[in-house]
Amino acid sequence: MTTKFHSIRIAACVLATLIAAPVLAGSAAEGVSANEPFVRMAPPGMANTGAFMVLKNADSKDHKVVKAESTVAKATELHTHTNEGGVMKMRPVKDIEIKSKGEAVLKPGSLHVMLIGLKQDLKEGDNVAITLTFEDGSSKKVEAPVRKIQTEMKMEMKQ
C-alpha cells in the first residue's frame, strides 16, 4: 500500500506542476503594457472613432493582440490605414504583433483600435474601457481618456 500511495503522491505532484507551469511562465497580458492610451473625441454626428496607444512587450517572445472590446461601441475592431492608388483607406487586421522587447505604436493614420457605432457621446476627459485579448487568451483592460485632437490643415500660399 505504501508504494501505491507513493505513486499517487508523485502523480499528484507532476499534475500540479503541469497545471502551474503556464501560470508561472506568465501571460501575454502580463508581458505587454499599454502606454499613453487615448480615444479621439468624435466630432458631433460621427458614430465612429479610434483608440490609440503604445503597446510595449517586455517579454522574451513575440505577442499579438487578436481582439479588442469596448462597451461604448456596437463593434470594436483592430484596424490599419493603407494607401490604395493614392487613396487612404481603413482596413481591419486580424491581429497586431508586438515583437519581443519591442513595441507597436497605435496612432492616427496607422494601426489603431476602431470603435464603430458609438452608443453614447464621448466628451473630452471621459474614460473609455477597452479590453485587449492576446493570442494566449489572456486579456488586459485599458482605460483610455477621451481627447480632443486638432487636425492640422496645410494650405499653400500663392504669391
Secondary structure, DSSP 8 states (H G I E B T S, - for coil): -HHHHHHHHHHHHHHHHHHHHHHHH--HHHHEEEEEEEEE---TT--EEEEEEEEEE-SSS-EEEEEEE-TTEEEEEEEEEEEETTEEEEEE-S-EEE-TT-EEEE-TTSSEEEEEEESS---TT-EEEEEEEETTS-EEEEEEEEE------------
